[in-house]
Every structure is written in structure tokens, then in C-alpha cells.
Amino acid sequence: MAKIGVFICHCGENIAAKVDCTKLAAAMGEHPGVAVSVEYKYFCSDPGQESVKKAIRDNNLTGIVIAACSPRMHEATFRKACAEAGLNPYLCEIANIREQCSWVHTDSDMATEKAMDITRSMVEKVKRNNILQPIEVPVTRRALVIGGGIAGLQAALDIANAGQEVVLVEREPSLGGHMAQLSETFPTLDCSQCIMTPRMVETAQHPKIRLLTYAEVESVDGYIGNFKVRIRMKSRYVDMSRCTGCGDCITKCPAKKISSEFDCGLGKRTAIYTPFAQSVPNMPVIDTASCIYFKNGKCKMCQKSCQLNAINFEMQDEFIDLEIGAIVVATGFQIQNTAVYGEYGYGKFPDVITGLQFERLASASGPTAGKILRPSDGKEPQNVVFIQCAGSRDPSKGVRYCSKICCMYTAKHAMLYAHKVHGGKTHIFYMDIRAAGKGYDEFTRRAIEEDEASYIRGRVSKVWQENGKLMVRGVDTLLGKPVTVVADMVVLATAMVPQSDAKEFAKNIGIAYDEYGFYNEAHLKLRPVESSTAGVFLAGACQSPKDIPDSISQASATASKVLALFSKEKLEREPVIAINNEATCAGCWGCVLACPYNAIEKKDIRDRSGRLIKQVAFVNPGLCQGCGTCVSFCRSNSLDLAGFTEKQIFAEVMGL
Amino acid sequence: MITQERYRTTVKELLANGSIKMAIGYRLGSTPDRRRPLFIRTSEEADQLVLDSTCMTNLSGYLVTEGLLSDEKKVGIFLRPEGIRSINILAAEYQLNADQIVIFGFDSTGRDVRPLDGRNVGEFSKLLNEIKEHPLQIVKEPLHWRIEKMNAKERFDFWQEEFSRCIKCYACRQACPMCYCRRCIVDSNQPQWINTSSHTLGNFEWNIVRAFHLSGRCVQCGNCDRACPVNIPLRLINQRMANEVLDGFDHFAGLSPTQEPVLASFKKDDTETFIL
């Protein structure tokens, strides 16, 4: 005979303001099988939980229903309370009468009715709940960090410094990511490479970090603590065990006019190249699309120049299979293709450049050795116009969100320009100055007050060329009239967008993403660095636009999550897994195909003499994630999901 | 008649030399245009074999009778092209080993019966692909045209009317070669998802479940249609589902013995967002 306890939480006013909890408690008290039905202001509080435990012990309850907030909030809390009171934690169910009832309804009577329906259906379910035991799975203590930008480096170093193994995968030939491209960093104006390169070297030399550059994650299988990851090592055509990074091959390479990705097209590189002088590892790769040998079958100048025979044109892609316990995704961002703004003339006028190109001009390691020279004629520009939100906060052509870093880097650009070109003038078209952060507002004020950046609040409608000058037509909304500024160079603060293959990659490793392709966190406020998939964590700009301090904080946060996971020998998993009824299974293997986790195997059923009678499906409890895909596929209803059995769901529906 | 005689001889030969242990064919039924299944184990039984244009039933369902194929000996069977597709599906769903099946293929136009070349299911793949590319122009009965012209409401009313006659005898299930489950969902009563009584709701539930379980698997052999004692045009429902699956997924049921079931397979590069 069921003895169910129903505990109705007011959640302060959150539930009680709309749902008549007294009426609900009385109605539930009369429902068959309910032994206790009480209400309280906050059941999640310490006295609240104590009262639940006392009720379980005093009445020998066989199951409880907490009518309160979403199970995502406090299911774990009340399961723990159950266990402490000696009741199996899986005999606790949450009736969500807050998010799914009181918060979304205005009519009090009808909300109370609905709360009764929801609670009653959970009472009916819990009557049929079974005792379940959590599943224990071993943890592989090795982390995979995907992306060798500042976020990936930080996460890798933090995990490795705590003594755990890390594999760092970077798809470019060198570590560094976008931060290596920057000149100085706000708000302190320290040189980006000066603070970045020591981290790169530390990572490469760390005994706990295995560095795989020019490599991509091919596939991810498995689950938290037990991922199986396949890495494709793209062929560099340079034998890393022989190469010393002397650079002879680079000097000899005759294909010298290739636009450099690292310099955003402002500089040139050779076909065999390292992206930048401080590359880690400092070993070149051959870009087969530009290499003369790969195009014409003749040349091999690099091979001839190499004294160590490190160059191998026959090299093939290789695959590495790894056992991984946790994954940090730090795949970063790219800047939006500014060609969508035809009116700004990007691509048409050489002196209209992006913010990232300006970084390369201002960088000491850049194509102009740090001199601000305009791309068209190499002259020093005397008037520079910066256009903020060239893509961000623009639902019509760009993206709806704020790219977060542009206000700060535009102020920084104006400062760097003022420091390098003393007589120069800067105009900045802006929508709002968003400088929230430690030392950020002071920084933008400094740009205005000390470095005389002239901020014009308004948008730019058109940029055109006249007599060798760029004419920028915009509006000054504070004056309320249109303005035209004559400029030698225009810098666009382009939007930060996800990597072009972000969505594909997310599908490959099984994490969720938003409409743009930024990766979704498990909870925006409470679990900001965890992805929707257990054991996969998010760091840096792959989740949303971020500046360096934010990326680093998030990376360290993922490291702490990974280390917490690695602190245990074994993981406890929810016992919500599929179970097969071998008597009725027809062995059609539809479930084997349908299972996205490869968790279903074929099992032989033999008689006493060992003769094979039939084969049936068997669900591996270690691999099953409890998604229920197989259950919905099974035509004979042989598969069922523990914790959500057909019987339980049926009772739940009928309880409504 | 020539086809029939030739096949009788073939069956006798194969039985005599032990190539097959049994052949499943047709014999005369209770009325002139009805045929019954015939299980031929001996030369005498082979003389009862009838093969003419009224041999409509898709016999492939008899192959999954428990124990029939477990001795790994071969069984011959008379099949129309739809029946051959059934063998492919049953093989794809691991209910039988296609190499154990010796096919005596035939087809008919009007009253003429002609044999189809081939014995193993693989030898018919060209024929089946042709059928996919050029689906047989099924002579659309007036009912078909009527339903196509209906709007959703009229169609619903029409089927409600048809299903109201259903007596839940499950003859459609018993006749279908695809309904091989050891326990059908309607026989599961813990919980009883589908109402057993034959009122409109329960009848709808059963027929919709049946349509879904057969989508991507039905070969339009018409066994269900002919088995229905109250003449519900069940074939039209399955025909429609087959068209949906063909249009939506380019899936033509029973093309090969390794074809993946359409409702159980997915591609990771699917453009829909529900594939993570």
C-alpha cells in the first residue's frame, strides 16, 4: 500500500501568490495513497528539508512528491534529503508548479486547478517508482583542450599545474590564437605578445601537456569520464622530430607573395611558413594550395635547402586515438565578414580596414613593424575615422548582440594612434560607450581626455572616395545633424562571430549551440562554463564574445570543473537507462541503429546445451545515456527506460 | 500454365536433390478465385501447385515462423516483386538470412503469368530498382481519387467512418509479413496504451500505430487489405506513408538486404537542429 508524502512549497510568494497552496494541500491529502500533505514557505531551506525527513521517518513513507520549482533547481536537494531519511532517492519526484504553473498564469483559480493536476499526476507516477541505484563509472584522468588560444592555454596550464594530464589540440600550425595577433591590450596597454608568448612556451614545455598543433578533432564518442576521441594530425610535410626551426627553407621558398592570414592580408608569407616569428612550435608547415611543387610537381627548393632532411612531400594525415575524461572547448571566434556592409567600402577602398587589421599595423611584429601606415600608399594617415558597431547590434545586416570588446579596443586604437602619430586626428562614431569592467571606463575617459579622441554619437551611412580622401558621412545625434568627416583611413569595429564551422563542430562533439553558433552553457547564470553535455566545458569566445580577462577567468573555471571531476576515482551516474525485455525482443536491431551512443549490443540467448536460441538487444549500462531514442523506436515495446517506465508515464498521464 | 508446369518441375528437382527442404506456394482455395498457401515437401505435394494471376497473397510472412529456418536449410518460396522486397526487409531487420531463401519469382499482367529471372534475392536488385524509378502505374480506384480531393476535415471524417467498422480482430496484423514481433504493442497491457475495445478512439489508435510501424517498411502487397473482414481500405494508408517516406527520405522499402530502416537511422550531418 502506497504511503505518499506531498510537500507543497510556497517558494516565498513565487508560488503562493498565484496557487492556493492550502487548497492544493487539502486536495492532495484526499487523494488515494497520500498519507501526508503539507505546505511550507521554503521546503528547500534547512528546516524545510528537516520537516520532509521527519515526515518520511514518522510515517514510513514509500515515496514523496515535492510540489515546488523545476527539478533542475532542487531535485538533487530533495533526493539527498530522501536518502538521509532512509528512503531510496529515486522515490522522490518533483511536481513543477512554479515555472510551469504559477509563473506563467494570471488566473489564480485556474492556476490552482493546474497545480492540482500536475501534483496528482506526479503522485500517480511516484506510486509506481522503483528503487534504483546510481551507476558507477570509472574516470579517465586525462583532459582534452580544444583550441590553443589564450583560453585554451590557460585551461591547459591550470589543469596540468594541478598534476593532471592534458592533451592540447590546435588546428593552426602554431599556438596563440587571436591574442597573438593583437598589438597592445586594454586597459593597461601591455604588449599582447609579451604576455602571451611565455604562456605558449610554458605550455609547450610542460611535462603534463601533450601538444598537438596542426591537428583537428575528428570525432568524439563516449561520455563523461570516458570519451574516445580521434584526432587528425594534418600533414605538415615537415618532420617535427628532425626540424630545428632554423628557417632556411622559408628563406629559400620561391613562392613569396602569399597573403598572410596572420597579418590579415596586410603582409606576405611563403608557401612553407610559420605563421609568425614567435610561433610555438617554431616549425614550419607547407601550404599545399600555394606550394609550387604541389601545383606543378617541380621545385622542392625547401627540401634541397634543409640540411636535416626534415621535409617529406609524401607525408600523409595521421590519426591518434585518445581516451579522455573531460573536454574543454576553447575554439574561439572569427570576425564577421565586413563585405556585407557595402556602404562602408570594405574591400573596395584599401584604406578601409578592420579593427584586427589595425592591430597588425600597430603591432611591433606586424607588416609595418608597428608604424601606422595606410595600406594603399604606405603613408602615415593624418585623420582616422573609427566606426563602432560595424556589424554588432545591427539586426538588419549584422548580428543582434553586442560584441563586447569593440568599445574598448576602439578607444585603445585611438590611443595607440595618438601615441604613434602625434599630429593625427581621430573621430569615433559610436552608439553607446560600453566600458563596464575594472579600469575600463577610466580607459575610455583617458582616450577622450588625454589622447583627444573625438567621439561622435551616431551611425555612419556611407563612405566614399573623393580626391584621394575617404569621405565619411554620418549623423551626430547629439547635435542632431548630419556630419561629413574627411579621413585618410577608416577602421571598422567588426562584430565577433562564431567560427565558420562552429555548428558542424558542435554536432561532431555533441554540444548545443545558439542561433549564431555560439555554444550554449548548461545554465546561463548557475552553470556558465558547462556545456549541455556532461564532461564537456566551455572556455573563451566560443561561448559568447569575450575579452581577455573574461576568457582567462572562464578558462580557469573550466579547469576547476575538470579537476573536480578528476578528484574522484569513480563517477556516479543517474540510473536512468534503457532496459530490454528479452522475452519479447524481436531482434530487429532497429535500436542498435537508432542509439546515438552505440550503447546497444547483440546478446546471444542459449539453451542449457549451449545451442543458440535467439539474439536479443542488450543495453550497456555504462554507455546508455537514457535519452529514450531506442524506447520510442521499439515496435514491440520491449525497451523501457528505468525511472521513466511506460507504466510510470502512463500513470502520470492518466493522473492529469 | 507453362509457367506453372515449369515451376512444378523445378520444385520437384530442387526437393529431390536436397537443395531446398520445402517450398511455399499456392494451391486451389474454397472458391475459383481464391488460393491457399501450400507447403511442398514432397513430389506429390508439388503436383498441387497452382500459379496463376489470382495468386496474390504475399507468402513471405510464413518464412519467419519460429524454427522454420533455424536448421539453416534452404526454403523455396513463390513471390511477386513486392514479396521479394519483403524478403529484403526481413533480412535487413535480421529476421531471416537471405541466402537461405530460394525465390521462385513471378508476376502477372491480366491473366498471363510470367516467371522472373533469379533465385537469390540479390539477383532481383535491378528489377527492384526499376520499380523504384518507374513505379507501377497502380490503377487508381475511384476511392483513391475521391480521397485525394478531400480536405483534411473530410479525410478525417472519411477515415473515422471507415474505422468505426473495425472490430479489432487484428487480421491485418496477422496477414502482414512485417508484423513478426513476438509480442505486439496491442498485446502489452502493462500499461494498456491502446484501448482494446473497438470504439472509434481505440480503432484510431490501433490503425495509426499500425501505419507508423509500417512506414518505410510496407511494400504494398495488399495482404492487410484483403484480410480485413470489414473491408477497410487499409492499403491506401500504407501507400500514403510509403509515398511520404520516398519523398522525404528517398527511401524505397526493400531495395536490398542491407538497407537501413528509415525510422531507425539518422545522419549526423542532418540539417535539422534536433540532431545534436
Boltz contact constraints between the chains, C-beta under 6 A:
constraints:
  - contact:
      token1: [A, 510]
      token2: [B, 276]
      max_distance: 6.0
  - contact:
      token1: [A, 584]
      token2: [B, 182]
      max_distance: 6.0
  - contact:
      token1: [A, 584]
      token2: [B, 183]
      max_distance: 6.0
  - contact:
      token1: [A, 586]
      token2: [B, 181]
      max_distance: 6.0
  - contact:
      token1: [A, 586]
      token2: [B, 182]
      max_distance: 6.0
  - contact:
      token1: [A, 587]
      token2: [B, 94]
      max_distance: 6.0
  - contact:
      token1: [A, 588]
      token2: [B, 93]
      max_distance: 6.0
  - contact:
      token1: [A, 589]
      token2: [B, 94]
      max_distance: 6.0
  - contact:
      token1: [A, 590]
      token2: [B, 261]
      max_distance: 6.0
  - contact:
      token1: [A, 590]
      token2: [B, 264]
      max_distance: 6.0
  - contact:
      token1: [A, 593]
      token2: [B, 260]
      max_distance: 6.0
  - contact:
      token1: [A, 593]
      token2: [B, 264]
      max_distance: 6.0
  - contact:
      token1: [A, 593]
      token2: [B, 265]
      max_distance: 6.0
  - contact:
      token1: [A, 594]
      token2: [B, 264]
      max_distance: 6.0
  - contact:
      token1: [A, 633]
      token2: [B, 264]
      max_distance: 6.0
  - contact:
      token1: [A, 635]
      token2: [B, 181]
      max_distance: 6.0
  - contact:
      token1: [A, 635]
      token2: [B, 213]
      max_distance: 6.0
  - contact:
      token1: [A, 636]
      token2: [B, 181]
      max_distance: 6.0
  - contact:
      token1: [A, 636]
      token2: [B, 183]
      max_distance: 6.0
  - contact:
      token1: [A, 637]
      token2: [B, 185]
      max_distance: 6.0
  - contact:
      token1: [A, 637]
      token2: [B, 188]
      max_distance: 6.0
  - contact:
      token1: [A, 646]
      token2: [B, 191]
      max_distance: 6.0
  - contact:
      token1: [A, 647]
      token2: [B, 190]
      max_distance: 6.0
  - contact:
      token1: [A, 647]
      token2: [B, 191]
      max_distance: 6.0
  - contact:
      token1: [A, 650]
      token2: [B, 191]
      max_distance: 6.0
